[in-house]
Amino acid sequence: MRVALHSVLKEGQEPGYEQVHATVPEDLLAALRRAGITDWRIWRSGRHLFHLVDCEDFAAAMAALDEDPANQRWQEFIGAYVDHFEDTGGSPAEGERMSLGEVWELRAQAEAAERG
């Protein structure tokens, strides 16, 4: 499944947020993998962050991460940068209702047209 999340940075924290994401801690990467998250991409526009999370079961992944010490340390640390998550009750754990079903992709249509 794919889940889209939208969070907002605290005023003035844009450069710092990007800097700390240049390389996140290895124990956090391991926690994300253990939780079943196969990819997590983040885009930034001003103070707004747009996340795209790929995993089998987002609710289960968030529940596992809530109990993981590496993620708990990261959340405490990253909280200095992130003001809140939009449309999720303030937490990404409510994001399952934001699951994304693909509607259309330019590349796929163009490739199909080339194949005839």
Backbone as CSV, one residue per row, in Angstrom:
resi,resn,N_x,N_y,N_z,CA_x,CA_y,CA_z,C_x,C_y,C_z
1,MET,0.836,-1.176,0.000,0.000,0.000,0.000,0.876,1.232,0.000
2,ARG,0.309,2.305,-0.501,0.976,3.606,-0.460,0.133,4.553,0.370
3,VAL,0.811,5.302,1.221,0.130,6.259,2.083,0.777,7.617,1.884
4,ALA,-0.063,8.645,1.742,0.423,10.013,1.608,0.205,10.738,2.924
5,LEU,1.240,11.416,3.392,1.160,12.201,4.618,1.601,13.627,4.303
6,HIS,1.069,14.550,5.061,1.413,15.971,4.899,1.721,16.505,6.285
7,SER,2.931,16.987,6.457,3.299,17.599,7.729,3.813,19.011,7.479
8,VAL,3.902,19.764,8.552,4.321,21.163,8.460,5.469,21.383,9.442
9,LEU,6.522,22.026,8.943,7.674,22.336,9.781,7.417,23.557,10.644
10,LYS,8.119,23.628,11.743,8.108,24.829,12.559,8.801,25.943,11.778
11,GLU,8.384,27.154,12.026,8.947,28.329,11.341,10.470,28.333,11.470
12,GLY,11.153,28.495,10.330,12.605,28.611,10.319,13.376,27.306,10.389
13,GLN,12.689,26.179,10.427,13.374,24.892,10.588,13.663,24.165,9.275
14,GLU,13.366,24.793,8.151,13.529,24.135,6.851,14.964,23.648,6.605
15,PRO,15.972,24.517,6.756,17.345,24.051,6.478,17.790,22.929,7.421
16,GLY,17.458,23.069,8.690,17.853,22.060,9.662,17.196,20.718,9.401
17,TYR,15.921,20.745,9.010,15.202,19.508,8.719,15.871,18.767,7.565
18,GLU,16.199,19.497,6.521,16.859,18.858,5.379,18.237,18.343,5.771
19,GLN,18.943,19.090,6.585,20.277,18.680,7.011,20.229,17.371,7.802
20,VAL,19.290,17.237,8.739,19.245,16.010,9.543,18.735,14.820,8.730
21,HIS,18.083,15.079,7.608,17.645,13.983,6.747,18.674,13.608,5.689
22,ALA,19.798,14.327,5.634,20.839,13.955,4.679,21.278,12.514,4.922
23,THR,21.350,12.129,6.176,21.642,10.744,6.571,20.949,10.504,7.904
24,VAL,19.884,9.711,7.877,19.191,9.400,9.130,19.928,8.251,9.821
25,PRO,19.744,8.094,11.123,20.469,7.063,11.864,20.189,5.647,11.338
26,GLU,21.243,4.838,11.327,21.119,3.453,10.857,20.098,2.658,11.667
27,ASP,20.026,2.918,12.983,19.059,2.164,13.787,17.625,2.523,13.413
28,LEU,17.404,3.752,12.931,16.073,4.132,12.458,15.758,3.419,11.152
29,LEU,16.721,3.352,10.244,16.508,2.621,8.991,16.150,1.164,9.270
30,ALA,16.848,0.554,10.208,16.560,-0.833,10.565,15.159,-0.959,11.164
31,ALA,14.758,0.000,11.986,13.415,-0.021,12.583,12.344,0.092,11.502
32,LEU,12.559,0.969,10.524,11.596,1.117,9.432,11.468,-0.193,8.651
33,ARG,12.596,-0.835,8.356,12.554,-2.119,7.639,11.837,-3.186,8.461
34,ARG,12.147,-3.265,9.761,11.476,-4.250,10.622,9.974,-4.027,10.645
35,ALA,9.565,-2.780,10.560,8.137,-2.443,10.598,7.442,-2.732,9.270
36,GLY,8.214,-3.092,8.247,7.624,-3.422,6.958,7.547,-2.273,5.982
37,ILE,8.231,-1.181,6.271,8.238,-0.038,5.360,9.348,-0.262,4.341
38,THR,8.967,-0.285,3.064,9.936,-0.540,1.997,10.495,0.736,1.394
39,ASP,9.766,1.835,1.517,10.266,3.114,1.026,9.497,4.244,1.712
40,TRP,10.180,5.351,1.925,9.561,6.555,2.504,10.245,7.741,1.846
41,ARG,9.518,8.464,1.037,10.056,9.630,0.349,9.414,10.884,0.914
42,ILE,10.194,11.945,0.967,9.695,13.222,1.494,10.082,14.331,0.517
43,TRP,9.089,15.165,0.181,9.311,16.357,-0.624,8.963,17.555,0.240
44,ARG,9.648,18.678,-0.006,9.381,19.880,0.771,9.041,21.034,-0.157
45,SER,8.010,21.792,0.216,7.655,23.038,-0.437,7.441,24.050,0.679
46,GLY,8.402,24.946,0.845,8.340,25.869,1.974,8.401,25.089,3.275
47,ARG,7.436,25.309,4.144,7.383,24.588,5.420,6.583,23.290,5.315
48,HIS,6.006,23.019,4.157,5.145,21.856,3.977,5.942,20.660,3.474
49,LEU,5.745,19.527,4.152,6.397,18.275,3.781,5.347,17.312,3.262
50,PHE,5.662,16.650,2.171,4.767,15.663,1.580,5.498,14.325,1.578
51,HIS,4.924,13.367,2.277,5.538,12.061,2.463,4.787,11.039,1.620
52,LEU,5.507,10.097,1.044,4.906,8.965,0.362,5.555,7.721,0.949
53,VAL,4.738,6.912,1.622,5.216,5.737,2.343,4.715,4.486,1.639
54,ASP,5.633,3.576,1.335,5.284,2.279,0.751,5.491,1.203,1.806
55,CYS,4.437,0.401,2.024,4.526,-0.688,2.994,3.363,-1.651,2.766
56,GLU,3.418,-2.780,3.437,2.335,-3.755,3.320,1.111,-3.318,4.125
57,ASP,1.331,-2.904,5.365,0.237,-2.569,6.283,0.667,-1.357,7.115
58,PHE,0.178,-0.184,6.759,0.625,1.052,7.397,0.276,1.096,8.887
59,ALA,-0.926,0.696,9.240,-1.326,0.729,10.658,-0.415,-0.161,11.493
60,ALA,-0.108,-1.357,10.982,0.784,-2.271,11.699,2.192,-1.699,11.782
61,ALA,2.646,-1.076,10.707,3.985,-0.472,10.705,4.073,0.635,11.751
62,MET,3.054,1.494,11.816,3.065,2.589,12.789,2.994,2.051,14.215
63,ALA,2.218,0.995,14.417,2.129,0.391,15.755,3.486,-0.164,16.171
64,ALA,4.176,-0.832,15.236,5.500,-1.383,15.542,6.492,-0.259,15.833
65,LEU,6.437,0.795,15.042,7.357,1.911,15.250,7.094,2.626,16.576
66,ASP,5.835,2.702,16.985,5.513,3.339,18.265,6.231,2.658,19.423
67,GLU,6.499,1.366,19.290,7.143,0.586,20.360,8.655,0.492,20.191
68,ASP,9.179,0.963,19.097,10.604,0.790,18.797,11.438,1.922,19.404
69,PRO,12.432,1.594,20.227,13.258,2.631,20.863,13.971,3.549,19.868
70,ALA,14.423,3.001,18.729,15.102,3.842,17.729,14.147,4.894,17.191
71,ASN,12.920,4.500,16.898,11.931,5.453,16.400,11.526,6.448,17.491
72,GLN,11.417,5.985,18.709,11.074,6.891,19.804,12.135,7.977,19.956
73,ARG,13.415,7.586,19.859,14.500,8.576,19.933,14.401,9.554,18.766
74,TRP,14.136,9.018,17.559,14.043,9.869,16.373,12.872,10.845,16.509
75,GLN,11.721,10.377,16.958,10.551,11.248,17.082,10.809,12.368,18.082
76,GLU,11.482,12.037,19.167,11.813,13.071,20.150,12.756,14.105,19.528
77,PHE,13.725,13.636,18.770,14.693,14.516,18.118,14.036,15.351,17.021
78,ILE,13.280,14.723,16.131,12.726,15.415,14.966,11.577,16.344,15.355
79,GLY,11.019,16.148,16.538,9.962,17.021,17.030,10.397,18.477,17.156
80,ALA,11.697,18.710,17.238,12.203,20.083,17.281,12.002,20.794,15.944
81,TYR,11.782,20.030,14.882,11.640,20.581,13.536,10.196,20.580,13.041
82,VAL,9.451,19.527,13.378,8.107,19.335,12.821,7.052,19.902,13.765
83,ASP,6.200,20.764,13.219,5.117,21.352,13.999,3.966,20.365,14.167
84,HIS,3.498,19.793,13.034,2.366,18.856,13.113,2.163,18.146,11.783
85,PHE,1.358,17.082,11.835,0.898,16.382,10.637,-0.517,16.847,10.339
86,GLU,-0.801,17.102,9.073,-2.129,17.534,8.637,-3.045,16.325,8.439
87,ASP,-4.321,16.529,8.707,-5.367,15.555,8.366,-5.174,14.182,8.980
88,THR,-4.396,14.063,10.014,-4.185,12.751,10.623,-4.323,12.813,12.140
89,GLY,-5.026,13.785,12.634,-5.151,13.906,14.074,-3.832,14.245,14.743
90,GLY,-2.890,14.799,13.976,-1.603,15.179,14.540,-0.566,14.090,14.533
91,SER,-0.913,12.887,14.081,0.006,11.761,14.102,-0.046,11.010,12.788
92,PRO,1.099,10.534,12.293,1.052,9.751,11.063,0.347,8.420,11.249
93,ALA,0.103,7.984,12.476,-0.541,6.697,12.713,-1.954,6.639,12.146
94,GLU,-2.585,7.781,11.943,-3.931,7.821,11.372,-3.907,7.842,9.854
95,GLY,-2.738,7.703,9.268,-2.580,7.864,7.834,-3.160,6.776,6.970
96,GLU,-3.556,5.646,7.527,-4.079,4.573,6.684,-5.264,5.052,5.864
97,ARG,-6.056,5.943,6.410,-7.187,6.460,5.639,-6.720,7.317,4.475
98,MET,-5.405,7.559,4.407,-4.840,8.352,3.321,-4.153,7.457,2.295
99,SER,-4.510,6.178,2.258,-3.944,5.241,1.300,-4.176,5.732,-0.124
100,LEU,-3.170,5.553,-0.976,-3.245,6.046,-2.342,-3.426,4.903,-3.329
101,GLY,-4.487,4.939,-4.078,-4.680,4.024,-5.196,-4.321,4.762,-6.473
102,GLU,-3.456,4.167,-7.289,-3.022,4.852,-8.505,-4.162,4.944,-9.504
103,VAL,-4.331,6.110,-10.078,-5.379,6.366,-11.062,-4.803,6.353,-12.470
104,TRP,-3.678,7.005,-12.676,-3.124,7.148,-14.017,-1.642,7.450,-13.923
105,GLU,-0.882,6.982,-14.920,0.541,7.289,-14.992,0.910,7.554,-16.447
106,LEU,1.474,8.705,-16.713,1.872,9.105,-18.051,2.800,8.075,-18.685
107,ARG,3.847,7.682,-17.976,4.835,6.755,-18.513,4.194,5.437,-18.937
108,ALA,3.320,4.887,-18.102,2.673,3.619,-18.426,1.806,3.749,-19.678
109,GLN,1.076,4.838,-19.799,0.235,5.027,-20.975,1.086,5.205,-22.223
110,ALA,2.156,5.965,-22.116,3.035,6.176,-23.271,3.686,4.864,-23.714
111,GLU,4.126,4.038,-22.754,4.725,2.757,-23.101,3.720,1.825,-23.750
112,ALA,2.487,1.830,-23.242,1.440,1.002,-23.842,1.144,1.444,-25.273
113,ALA,1.144,2.746,-25.502,0.884,3.271,-26.840,2.007,2.900,-27.803
114,GLU,3.249,2.903,-27.327,4.391,2.533,-28.159,4.338,1.053,-28.558
115,ARG,3.837,0.212,-27.636,3.732,-1.226,-27.925,2.598,-1.507,-28.900
116,GLY,1.693,-0.537,-29.043,0.591,-0.645,-29.984,-0.564,-1.318,-29.401
